[in-house]
Amino acid sequence: MNNTNKTEYTEDTITLLLDGGKEVECDILAIFPIREQFYVALMPQTPIEGYEEGEYFLYRYSSDGENVELSDIESDEEWEAAEDKFEELLDEDEFNSMEDKK
């Protein structure tokens, strides 16, 4: 869905180079595993033409500690599993923040 040619990585952000050469700075929302594969959820810091505001990106994620590699999620089944897991993490985070306020 979101083809990237290059990524630059800090602990909190990743800069994606989208098709057409557009650079997009994204906040890292979560890095999470499903079975043996890790995934990352990214939120663009500024609106991107052609995307809805608040729309996040999901990618396969791997890192050797210095270099990060993102790759597209190829199948609908894998995409749905990653999206379900990320939404579950959001729900848990919301629940935990409500518990902290008590």
MIDOSE-1310 file (N, C-alpha, C; in nm, 2 decimals, decimal comma, always signed):
residues 102
mnnt	+0,08/-0,12/+0,00/+0,00/+0,00/+0,00/+0,09/+0,13/+0,00; +0,18/+0,14/+0,09/+0,26/+0,25/+0,10/+0,41/+0,21/+0,07; +0,44/+0,23/-0,06/+0,58/+0,19/-0,10/+0,68/+0,29/-0,05; +0,78/+0,24/+0,02/+0,89/+0,33/+0,06/+1,02/+0,29/-0,01
nkte	+1,10/+0,39/-0,03/+1,23/+0,36/-0,09/+1,34/+0,37/+0,01; +1,32/+0,45/+0,12/+1,42/+0,47/+0,21/+1,36/+0,51/+0,35; +1,43/+0,48/+0,45/+1,38/+0,52/+0,58/+1,50/+0,58/+0,66; +1,47/+0,68/+0,74/+1,57/+0,74/+0,83/+1,50/+0,72/+0,97
yted	+1,58/+0,68/+1,07/+1,52/+0,64/+1,19/+1,58/+0,71/+1,31; +1,50/+0,75/+1,40/+1,54/+0,79/+1,54/+1,46/+0,71/+1,63; +1,48/+0,73/+1,76/+1,40/+0,65/+1,86/+1,25/+0,68/+1,85; +1,21/+0,80/+1,81/+1,07/+0,84/+1,82/+1,01/+0,86/+1,68
titl	+1,09/+0,88/+1,58/+1,04/+0,90/+1,44/+1,11/+0,82/+1,34; +1,04/+0,81/+1,22/+1,09/+0,75/+1,10/+1,05/+0,85/+0,99; +1,15/+0,88/+0,90/+1,12/+0,95/+0,78/+1,11/+0,86/+0,67; +0,99/+0,86/+0,61/+0,97/+0,77/+0,49/+0,99/+0,85/+0,36
lldg	+1,04/+0,78/+0,26/+1,05/+0,84/+0,13/+0,95/+0,77/+0,05; +0,83/+0,83/+0,02/+0,72/+0,77/-0,06/+0,75/+0,77/-0,20; +0,67/+0,69/-0,28/+0,68/+0,70/-0,42/+0,67/+0,84/-0,47; +0,74/+0,89/-0,56/+0,73/+1,02/-0,61/+0,83/+1,11/-0,54
gkev	+0,91/+1,06/-0,45/+1,01/+1,13/-0,38/+0,97/+1,22/-0,26; +0,84/+1,21/-0,22/+0,80/+1,29/-0,11/+0,84/+1,23/+0,02; +0,91/+1,31/+0,11/+0,95/+1,27/+0,24/+0,84/+1,30/+0,34; +0,82/+1,20/+0,43/+0,71/+1,22/+0,53/+0,77/+1,18/+0,67
ecdi	+0,77/+1,27/+0,76/+0,82/+1,24/+0,90/+0,70/+1,18/+0,97; +0,72/+1,07/+1,03/+0,62/+0,99/+1,10/+0,66/+0,97/+1,25; +0,56/+0,98/+1,34/+0,59/+0,94/+1,48/+0,57/+0,79/+1,48; +0,65/+0,72/+1,56/+0,63/+0,58/+1,59/+0,53/+0,56/+1,70
laif	+0,42/+0,50/+1,66/+0,31/+0,48/+1,76/+0,33/+0,35/+1,84; +0,38/+0,25/+1,77/+0,40/+0,12/+1,84/+0,49/+0,03/+1,75; +0,57/-0,05/+1,82/+0,63/-0,16/+1,75/+0,59/-0,29/+1,83; +0,54/-0,39/+1,76/+0,48/-0,50/+1,82/+0,50/-0,63/+1,74
pire	+0,50/-0,74/+1,81/+0,52/-0,87/+1,74/+0,39/-0,94/+1,72; +0,39/-1,02/+1,61/+0,28/-1,12/+1,59/+0,36/-1,24/+1,54; +0,35/-1,35/+1,62/+0,43/-1,46/+1,60/+0,58/-1,42/+1,59; +0,65/-1,46/+1,48/+0,79/-1,43/+1,47/+0,82/-1,29/+1,40
qfyv	+0,72/-1,22/+1,35/+0,74/-1,10/+1,27/+0,70/-0,98/+1,36; +0,78/-0,87/+1,35/+0,75/-0,75/+1,41/+0,68/-0,65/+1,31; +0,60/-0,56/+1,37/+0,53/-0,46/+1,29/+0,55/-0,33/+1,36; +0,53/-0,22/+1,28/+0,54/-0,08/+1,33/+0,42/-0,01/+1,28
almp	+0,36/+0,07/+1,37/+0,25/+0,16/+1,33/+0,31/+0,30/+1,33; +0,29/+0,38/+1,23/+0,34/+0,51/+1,21/+0,23/+0,61/+1,18; +0,24/+0,73/+1,24/+0,15/+0,84/+1,22/+0,22/+0,96/+1,16; +0,18/+1,00/+1,04/+0,25/+1,12/+0,98/+0,23/+1,24/+1,07
qtpi	+0,34/+1,32/+1,08/+0,33/+1,44/+1,16/+0,25/+1,55/+1,09; +0,24/+1,55/+0,96/+0,17/+1,65/+0,88/+0,08/+1,58/+0,79; -0,04/+1,64/+0,75/-0,13/+1,57/+0,66/-0,06/+1,54/+0,52; -0,10/+1,43/+0,46/-0,05/+1,39/+0,33/-0,16/+1,39/+0,24
egye	-0,14/+1,46/+0,12/-0,25/+1,46/+0,02/-0,28/+1,32/-0,02; -0,41/+1,30/-0,03/-0,46/+1,17/-0,07/-0,49/+1,07/+0,05; -0,45/+1,11/+0,17/-0,48/+1,03/+0,29/-0,57/+1,11/+0,39; -0,65/+1,03/+0,46/-0,73/+1,09/+0,56/-0,65/+1,14/+0,68
egey	-0,69/+1,25/+0,74/-0,62/+1,29/+0,87/-0,64/+1,18/+0,97; -0,54/+1,15/+1,05/-0,55/+1,05/+1,15/-0,52/+0,91/+1,10; -0,50/+0,89/+0,97/-0,47/+0,76/+0,91/-0,33/+0,72/+0,94; -0,31/+0,60/+0,99/-0,18/+0,55/+1,02/-0,13/+0,45/+0,92
flyr	+0,00/+0,43/+0,92/+0,06/+0,33/+0,83/+0,11/+0,21/+0,91; +0,10/+0,09/+0,86/+0,15/-0,03/+0,92/+0,25/-0,09/+0,82; +0,37/-0,13/+0,88/+0,47/-0,20/+0,80/+0,53/-0,31/+0,87; +0,58/-0,41/+0,80/+0,67/-0,51/+0,86/+0,79/-0,43/+0,91
yssd	+0,85/-0,47/+1,02/+0,96/-0,40/+1,09/+1,07/-0,50/+1,12; +1,19/-0,46/+1,09/+1,31/-0,54/+1,15/+1,42/-0,44/+1,18; +1,50/-0,47/+1,28/+1,61/-0,38/+1,32/+1,72/-0,47/+1,37; +1,85/-0,42/+1,34/+1,96/-0,49/+1,40/+2,03/-0,41/+1,51
genv	+1,95/-0,31/+1,56/+2,00/-0,22/+1,66/+2,05/-0,08/+1,60; +2,10/-0,08/+1,48/+2,15/+0,04/+1,42/+2,06/+0,07/+1,30; +2,03/-0,03/+1,22/+1,96/-0,01/+1,09/+1,82/-0,06/+1,11; +1,72/+0,01/+1,05/+1,58/-0,03/+1,05/+1,54/-0,06/+0,91
elsd	+1,46/-0,17/+0,89/+1,41/-0,20/+0,76/+1,26/-0,21/+0,77; +1,19/-0,14/+0,68/+1,05/-0,15/+0,67/+1,01/-0,22/+0,54; +0,91/-0,30/+0,54/+0,86/-0,36/+0,42/+0,71/-0,36/+0,42; +0,66/-0,36/+0,30/+0,51/-0,36/+0,29/+0,45/-0,49/+0,34
iesd	+0,33/-0,48/+0,39/+0,26/-0,60/+0,43/+0,19/-0,65/+0,30; +0,21/-0,77/+0,26/+0,17/-0,82/+0,13/+0,03/-0,87/+0,12; -0,02/-0,94/+0,22/-0,15/-1,00/+0,21/-0,25/-0,93/+0,29; -0,38/-0,95/+0,25/-0,49/-0,89/+0,33/-0,50/-0,95/+0,47
eewe	-0,47/-1,08/+0,47/-0,48/-1,16/+0,60/-0,37/-1,10/+0,70; -0,25/-1,08/+0,65/-0,15/-1,03/+0,73/-0,18/-0,89/+0,78; -0,23/-0,80/+0,68/-0,27/-0,67/+0,71/-0,37/-0,66/+0,83; -0,48/-0,75/+0,81/-0,58/-0,75/+0,91/-0,53/-0,79/+1,05
aaed	-0,44/-0,89/+1,05/-0,39/-0,94/+1,18/-0,31/-0,83/+1,24; -0,23/-0,75/+1,17/-0,15/-0,64/+1,22/-0,24/-0,53/+1,27; -0,34/-0,50/+1,19/-0,43/-0,39/+1,23/-0,51/-0,43/+1,35; -0,55/-0,55/+1,36/-0,63/-0,60/+1,48/-0,54/-0,59/+1,61
kfee	-0,41/-0,63/+1,59/-0,32/-0,63/+1,71/-0,29/-0,49/+1,75; -0,27/-0,40/+1,65/-0,25/-0,26/+1,69/-0,37/-0,19/+1,76; -0,49/-0,22/+1,70/-0,61/-0,16/+1,77/-0,63/-0,22/+1,91; -0,59/-0,35/+1,93/-0,59/-0,41/+2,06/-0,50/-0,34/+2,16
llde	-0,38/-0,30/+2,11/-0,28/-0,23/+2,19/-0,34/-0,09/+2,22; -0,40/-0,02/+2,13/-0,46/+0,11/+2,15/-0,57/+0,10/+2,26; -0,65/-0,01/+2,25/-0,76/-0,03/+2,35/-0,70/-0,05/+2,49; -0,59/-0,13/+2,50/-0,53/-0,16/+2,63/-0,47/-0,03/+2,68
defn	-0,40/+0,05/+2,60/-0,34/+0,17/+2,64/-0,45/+0,27/+2,69; -0,56/+0,28/+2,63/-0,67/+0,36/+2,67/-0,73/+0,31/+2,81; -0,74/+0,18/+2,82/-0,79/+0,13/+2,94/-0,69/+0,16/+3,06; -0,56/+0,14/+3,03/-0,46/+0,16/+3,13/-0,45/+0,31/+3,17
smed	-0,47/+0,40/+3,08/-0,47/+0,54/+3,11/-0,59/+0,58/+3,20; -0,71/+0,51/+3,17/-0,82/+0,54/+3,25/-0,80/+0,48/+3,40; -0,74/+0,37/+3,41/-0,71/+0,31/+3,54/-0,61/+0,40/+3,62; -0,51/+0,46/+3,55/-0,42/+0,55/+3,61/-0,48/+0,67/+3,67
kk	-0,60/+0,71/+3,62/-0,66/+0,83/+3,66/-0,75/+0,81/+3,79; -0,77/+0,68/+3,82/-0,85/+0,65/+3,94/-0,78/+0,67/+4,07
